[in-house]
Amino acid sequence: MIQDTVVAGDRVAVLIHLAAVGRASGIEVDTRYAHVWTMRDGKGVEVDAYRDPDAALRELGVSA
């Protein structure tokens, strides 16, 4: 689930919360991560993934 989006110029951080249970294994996953998209003419031209959402926000120059 997308928790938040943060826009900084031509870049957008998408903060994500993933909670799931494996159908066969029953293993539970509950984690937060982020993507930072670089936009050009309304389209995503580059994406970087971050395991630490705060690191993604620092990359944009914004505080958590």
N, CA, C and O atoms as a printed pandas DataFrame, in Angstrom:
     atom_number atom_name residue_name chain_id  residue_number  x_coord  y_coord  z_coord
0              1         N          MET        A               1    0.837   -1.151    0.000
1              2        CA          MET        A               1    0.000    0.000    0.000
2              3         C          MET        A               1    0.896    1.232    0.000
3              4         O          MET        A               1    1.873    1.289    0.747
4              5         N          ILE        A               2    0.573    2.211   -0.827
5              6        CA          ILE        A               2    1.295    3.471   -0.841
6              7         C          ILE        A               2    0.862    4.280    0.374
7              8         O          ILE        A               2   -0.319    4.580    0.547
8              9         N          GLN        A               3    1.843    4.631    1.222
9             10        CA          GLN        A               3    1.546    5.402    2.420
10            11         C          GLN        A               3    1.594    6.898    2.157
11            12         O          GLN        A               3    0.818    7.663    2.729
12            13         N          ASP        A               4    2.515    7.312    1.284
13            14        CA          ASP        A               4    2.671    8.743    1.049
14            15         C          ASP        A               4    3.469    8.941   -0.227
15            16         O          ASP        A               4    4.175    8.041   -0.681
16            17         N          THR        A               5    3.347   10.117   -0.790
17            18        CA          THR        A               5    4.204   10.535   -1.888
18            19         C          THR        A               5    4.751   11.911   -1.535
19            20         O          THR        A               5    4.058   12.736   -0.938
20            21         N          VAL        A               6    5.999   12.145   -1.911
21            22        CA          VAL        A               6    6.652   13.418   -1.637
22            23         C          VAL        A               6    7.271   13.897   -2.939
23            24         O          VAL        A               6    8.074   13.192   -3.551
24            25         N          VAL        A               7    6.893   15.109   -3.363
25            26        CA          VAL        A               7    7.393   15.675   -4.611
26            27         C          VAL        A               7    8.465   16.700   -4.295
27            28         O          VAL        A               7    8.272   17.575   -3.451
28            29         N          ALA        A               8    9.596   16.588   -4.977
29            30        CA          ALA        A               8   10.682   17.559   -4.837
30            31         C          ALA        A               8   11.234   17.834   -6.227
31            32         O          ALA        A               8   12.071   17.086   -6.732
32            33         N          GLY        A               9   10.765   18.897   -6.833
33            34        CA          GLY        A               9   11.198   19.220   -8.193
34            35         C          GLY        A               9   10.732   18.179   -9.177
35            36         O          GLY        A               9    9.536   17.908   -9.282
36            37         N          ASP        A              10   11.678   17.585   -9.910
37            38        CA          ASP        A              10   11.328   16.571  -10.917
38            39         C          ASP        A              10   11.433   15.150  -10.366
39            40         O          ASP        A              10   11.454   14.180  -11.124
40            41         N          ARG        A              11   11.500   15.038   -9.013
41            42        CA          ARG        A              11   11.608   13.720   -8.391
42            43         C          ARG        A              11   10.447   13.493   -7.429
43            44         O          ARG        A              11    9.951   14.420   -6.787
44            45         N          VAL        A              12   10.033   12.236   -7.351
45            46        CA          VAL        A              12    8.909   11.864   -6.489
46            47         C          VAL        A              12    9.303   10.632   -5.677
47            48         O          VAL        A              12    9.724    9.617   -6.232
48            49         N          ALA        A              13    9.162   10.736   -4.354
49            50        CA          ALA        A              13    9.376    9.578   -3.493
50            51         C          ALA        A              13    8.017    8.936   -3.231
51            52         O          ALA        A              13    7.052    9.618   -2.886
52            53         N          VAL        A              14    7.955    7.628   -3.398
53            54        CA          VAL        A              14    6.753    6.864   -3.112
54            55         C          VAL        A              14    7.077    5.968   -1.923
55            56         O          VAL        A              14    7.889    5.049   -2.032
56            57         N          LEU        A              15    6.438    6.240   -0.784
57            58        CA          LEU        A              15    6.687    5.489    0.440
58            59         C          LEU        A              15    5.674    4.347    0.518
59            60         O          LEU        A              15    4.466    4.573    0.446
60            61         N          ILE        A              16    6.170    3.132    0.664
61            62        CA          ILE        A              16    5.352    1.931    0.512
62            63         C          ILE        A              16    5.405    1.075    1.780
63            64         O          ILE        A              16    6.459    0.922    2.396
64            65         N          HIS        A              17    4.250    0.522    2.157
65            66        CA          HIS        A              17    4.169   -0.443    3.251
66            67         C          HIS        A              17    3.628   -1.742    2.671
67            68         O          HIS        A              17    2.546   -1.776    2.086
68            69         N          LEU        A              18    4.397   -2.806    2.843
69            70        CA          LEU        A              18    3.997   -4.116    2.328
70            71         C          LEU        A              18    3.757   -5.054    3.496
71            72         O          LEU        A              18    4.659   -5.294    4.298
72            73         N          ALA        A              19    2.555   -5.583    3.597
73            74        CA          ALA        A              19    2.208   -6.598    4.593
74            75         C          ALA        A              19    1.545   -7.740    3.846
75            76         O          ALA        A              19    0.550   -7.544    3.149
76            77         N          ALA        A              20    2.104   -8.943    3.997
77            78        CA          ALA        A              20    1.565  -10.089    3.253
78            79         C          ALA        A              20    1.901  -11.377    3.993
79            80         O          ALA        A              20    2.778  -11.410    4.857
80            81         N          VAL        A              21    1.180  -12.439    3.631
81            82        CA          VAL        A              21    1.443  -13.776    4.159
82            83         C          VAL        A              21    1.563  -14.712    2.961
83            84         O          VAL        A              21    0.682  -14.756    2.103
84            85         N          GLY        A              22    2.665  -15.460    2.913
85            86        CA          GLY        A              22    2.875  -16.396    1.814
86            87         C          GLY        A              22    1.780  -17.454    1.778
87            88         O          GLY        A              22    1.483  -18.083    2.794
88            89         N          ARG        A              23    1.189  -17.646    0.624
89            90        CA          ARG        A              23    0.088  -18.599    0.481
90            91         C          ARG        A              23    0.521  -20.017    0.839
91            92         O          ARG        A              23   -0.184  -20.708    1.575
92            93         N          ALA        A              24    1.654  -20.456    0.337
93            94        CA          ALA        A              24    2.106  -21.827    0.592
94            95         C          ALA        A              24    2.912  -21.934    1.883
95            96         O          ALA        A              24    2.763  -22.900    2.631
96            97         N          SER        A              25    3.763  -20.948    2.146
97            98        CA          SER        A              25    4.673  -21.046    3.293
98            99         C          SER        A              25    4.074  -20.530    4.598
99           100         O          SER        A              25    4.462  -20.971    5.680
100          101         N          GLY        A              26    3.139  -19.606    4.497
101          102        CA          GLY        A              26    2.584  -18.980    5.687
102          103         C          GLY        A              26    3.510  -17.944    6.311
103          104         O          GLY        A              26    3.207  -17.394    7.369
104          105         N          ILE        A              27    4.632  -17.678    5.661
105          106        CA          ILE        A              27    5.585  -16.693    6.171
106          107         C          ILE        A              27    4.994  -15.291    6.046
107          108         O          ILE        A              27    4.461  -14.912    5.003
108          109         N          GLU        A              28    5.103  -14.535    7.132
109          110        CA          GLU        A              28    4.586  -13.174    7.147
110          111         C          GLU        A              28    5.683  -12.181    6.778
111          112         O          GLU        A              28    6.833  -12.314    7.197
112          113         N          VAL        A              29    5.306  -11.198    5.997
113          114        CA          VAL        A              29    6.199  -10.110    5.611
114          115         C          VAL        A              29    5.510   -8.812    6.006
115          116         O          VAL        A              29    4.338   -8.599    5.695
116          117         N          ASP        A              30    6.247   -7.951    6.691
117          118        CA          ASP        A              30    5.730   -6.632    7.061
118          119         C          ASP        A              30    6.904   -5.673    6.997
119          120         O          ASP        A              30    7.727   -5.632    7.910
120          121         N          THR        A              31    6.983   -4.909    5.933
121          122        CA          THR        A              31    8.149   -4.058    5.711
122          123         C          THR        A              31    7.748   -2.741    5.065
123          124         O          THR        A              31    6.673   -2.616    4.480
124          125         N          ARG        A              32    8.621   -1.781    5.183
125          126        CA          ARG        A              32    8.441   -0.482    4.539
126          127         C          ARG        A              32    9.649   -0.233    3.646
127          128         O          ARG        A              32   10.777   -0.571    4.004
128          129         N          TYR        A              33    9.408    0.355    2.495
129          130        CA          TYR        A              33   10.481    0.696    1.574
130          131         C          TYR        A              33   10.015    1.864    0.723
131          132         O          TYR        A              33    8.899    2.354    0.895
132          133         N          ALA        A              34   10.858    2.312   -0.192
133          134        CA          ALA        A              34   10.500    3.486   -0.994
134          135         C          ALA        A              34   11.101    3.383   -2.385
135          136         O          ALA        A              34   12.117    2.723   -2.600
136          137         N          HIS        A              35   10.455    4.043   -3.307
137          138        CA          HIS        A              35   10.981    4.244   -4.660
138          139         C          HIS        A              35   11.123    5.743   -4.863
139          140         O          HIS        A              35   10.277    6.519   -4.420
140          141         N          VAL        A              36   12.194    6.146   -5.532
141          142        CA          VAL        A              36   12.355    7.549   -5.921
142          143         C          VAL        A              36   12.363    7.580   -7.435
143          144         O          VAL        A              36   13.250    7.027   -8.085
144          145         N          TRP        A              37   11.357    8.238   -7.980
145          146        CA          TRP        A              37   11.184    8.353   -9.428
146          147         C          TRP        A              37   11.678    9.704   -9.907
147          148         O          TRP        A              37   11.416   10.729   -9.279
148          149         N          THR        A              38   12.395    9.702  -11.024
149          150        CA          THR        A              38   12.743   10.939  -11.717
150          151         C          THR        A              38   11.775   11.063  -12.881
151          152         O          THR        A              38   11.634   10.146  -13.690
152          153         N          MET        A              39   11.113   12.207  -12.956
153          154        CA          MET        A              39   10.067   12.423  -13.951
154          155         C          MET        A              39   10.558   13.385  -15.041
155          156         O          MET        A              39   11.328   14.307  -14.773
156          157         N          ARG        A              40   10.100   13.151  -16.260
157          158        CA          ARG        A              40   10.376   14.061  -17.359
158          159         C          ARG        A              40    9.164   14.063  -18.279
159          160         O          ARG        A              40    8.749   13.016  -18.777
160          161         N          ASP        A              41    8.604   15.240  -18.499
161          162        CA          ASP        A              41    7.417   15.389  -19.348
162          163         C          ASP        A              41    6.275   14.487  -18.879
163          164         O          ASP        A              41    5.553   13.909  -19.691
164          165         N          GLY        A              42    6.122   14.374  -17.555
165          166        CA          GLY        A              42    5.025   13.606  -16.986
166          167         C          GLY        A              42    5.218   12.092  -16.990
167          168         O          GLY        A              42    4.295   11.343  -16.670
168          169         N          LYS        A              43    6.418   11.644  -17.352
169          170        CA          LYS        A              43    6.683   10.201  -17.401
170          171         C          LYS        A              43    7.887    9.871  -16.529
171          172         O          LYS        A              43    8.822   10.663  -16.418
172          173         N          GLY        A              44    7.852    8.692  -15.911
173          174        CA          GLY        A              44    8.983    8.224  -15.128
174          175         C          GLY        A              44   10.108    7.792  -16.051
175          176         O          GLY        A              44    9.908    6.955  -16.931
176          177         N          VAL        A              45   11.302    8.366  -15.849
177          178        CA          VAL        A              45   12.442    8.014  -16.704
178          179         C          VAL        A              45   13.521    7.255  -15.941
179          180         O          VAL        A              45   14.419    6.666  -16.544
180          181         N          GLU        A              46   13.430    7.270  -14.610
181          182        CA          GLU        A              46   14.398    6.537  -13.791
182          183         C          GLU        A              46   13.758    6.245  -12.446
183          184         O          GLU        A              46   12.972    7.047  -11.941
184          185         N          VAL        A              47   14.090    5.102  -11.866
185          186        CA          VAL        A              47   13.584    4.763  -10.539
186          187         C          VAL        A              47   14.706    4.115   -9.732
187          188         O          VAL        A              47   15.452    3.276  -10.236
188          189         N          ASP        A              48   14.806    4.525   -8.469
189          190        CA          ASP        A              48   15.749    3.929   -7.529
190          191         C          ASP        A              48   14.943    3.374   -6.363
191          192         O          ASP        A              48   13.995    4.008   -5.898
192          193         N          ALA        A              49   15.321    2.190   -5.893
193          194        CA          ALA        A              49   14.624    1.554   -4.773
194          195         C          ALA        A              49   15.461    1.695   -3.501
195          196         O          ALA        A              49   16.686    1.587   -3.533
196          197         N          TYR        A              50   14.777    1.938   -2.385
197          198        CA          TYR        A              50   15.429    2.120   -1.093
198          199         C          TYR        A              50   14.773    1.207   -0.070
199          200         O          TYR        A              50   13.548    1.191    0.055
200          201         N          ARG        A              51   15.576    0.448    0.658
201          202        CA          ARG        A              51   15.034   -0.380    1.743
202          203         C          ARG        A              51   14.655    0.485    2.933
203          204         O          ARG        A              51   13.814    0.098    3.745
204          205         N          ASP        A              52   15.284    1.672    3.040
205          206        CA          ASP        A              52   15.037    2.598    4.131
206          207         C          ASP        A              52   14.317    3.837    3.594
207          208         O          ASP        A              52   14.929    4.649    2.900
208          209         N          PRO        A              53   13.029    3.994    3.902
209          210        CA          PRO        A              53   12.295    5.156    3.393
210          211         C          PRO        A              53   12.924    6.499    3.793
211          212         O          PRO        A              53   12.855    7.463    3.031
212          213         N          ASP        A              54   13.537    6.567    4.985
213          214        CA          ASP        A              54   14.184    7.807    5.402
214          215         C          ASP        A              54   15.365    8.157    4.495
215          216         O          ASP        A              54   15.617    9.332    4.228
216          217         N          ALA        A              55   16.084    7.146    4.025
217          218        CA          ALA        A              55   17.198    7.372    3.097
218          219         C          ALA        A              55   16.683    7.945    1.779
219          220         O          ALA        A              55   17.334    8.798    1.175
220          221         N          ALA        A              56   15.535    7.486    1.341
221          222        CA          ALA        A              56   14.939    8.010    0.105
222          223         C          ALA        A              56   14.582    9.485    0.284
223          224         O          ALA        A              56   14.806   10.299   -0.612
224          225         N          LEU        A              57   14.031    9.818    1.436
225          226        CA          LEU        A              57   13.679   11.226    1.692
226          227         C          LEU        A              57   14.938   12.090    1.785
227          228         O          LEU        A              57   14.953   13.217    1.289
228          229         N          ARG        A              58   15.988   11.572    2.415
229          230        CA          ARG        A              58   17.248   12.325    2.474
230          231         C          ARG        A              58   17.785   12.558    1.075
231          232         O          ARG        A              58   18.330   13.626    0.792
232          233         N          GLU        A              59   17.641   11.577    0.195
233          234        CA          GLU        A              59   18.085   11.719   -1.193
234          235         C          GLU        A              59   17.385   12.901   -1.869
235          236         O          GLU        A              59   17.968   13.580   -2.713
236          237         N          LEU        A              60   16.132   13.135   -1.486
237          238        CA          LEU        A              60   15.387   14.264   -2.046
238          239         C          LEU        A              60   15.660   15.576   -1.322
239          240         O          LEU        A              60   15.232   16.644   -1.760
240          241         N          GLY        A              61   16.384   15.478   -0.203
241          242        CA          GLY        A              61   16.670   16.681    0.563
242          243         C          GLY        A              61   15.532   17.095    1.486
243          244         O          GLY        A              61   15.418   18.265    1.853
244          245         N          VAL        A              62   14.688   16.130    1.863
245          246        CA          VAL        A              62   13.576   16.404    2.772
246          247         C          VAL        A              62   13.758   15.556    4.039
247          248         O          VAL        A              62   14.361   14.483    4.000
248          249         N          SER        A              63   13.233   16.051    5.147
249          250        CA          SER        A              63   13.337   15.288    6.391
250          251         C          SER        A              63   12.114   14.389    6.548
251          252         O          SER        A              63   11.046   14.648    5.992
252          253         N          ALA        A              64   12.305   13.334    7.315
253          254        CA          ALA        A              64   11.241   12.324    7.510
254          255         C          ALA        A              64   10.068   12.864    8.263
255          256         O          ALA        A              64    9.102   12.140    8.502
